[in-house]
Amino acid sequence: MVEIKLSAHIVNGKIELSEEQQQKLMVINSDSPVAVIIRTDQAAEQMPEKRDILKEMAELGYESIIDYLMDYPFDIPNPIRFTRDELYER
C-alpha cells in the first residue's frame, strides 16, 4: 500500500495539483483504484434533503405527476435556460 499526502485546491469541482504533486502520483499504477479523503477548514454547503415526490403526490391525492409538478415544481438553483434554436442544435 502506498500513502501519499498532498495539498491541493478545488476549482470548479476538480482537484488541481501542481506538476510536482502529479509526479508523486506516478508511483501508482495506471487504473489502480484509490481512496480519496478531502479535509477542509471551510464548511461544506448542506445538500438539500431528497424528496420522495411519488409519496408526496399520493399523500396529496394527485393521480397525475404532471398535475403535481405544475402545482409543486422543482426548485433548481441556477438553471440553464436555452432558446429553441439552442435546443435543436443539441
Phi, psi and omega in degrees: 000136178249134177238124180234129179254127181231152171249134184212175176241148175256125180234119181054041176081004180242143178278123179257126180244148176286166178302320180299317179293322178296325178295324178298330182281351182293343179287347181268132180298144177300146179065014176281137176290142178227158173252136182238130175240127180249126177240137179214155176279341182280137178287133179283149176292140180287133176285138178295148180292139180291143179253142172260088187292331178293322178292314178301317181301314181294319181296328181270000175085016179277139175256339181248127179293329178296314178299317179299313182291333175293323179276330182229073183290157176290142175263107182253114180290138178051058180292151176263119182258131181248149171280168179301318180297319179296322179296317182285341175290330184281000000 
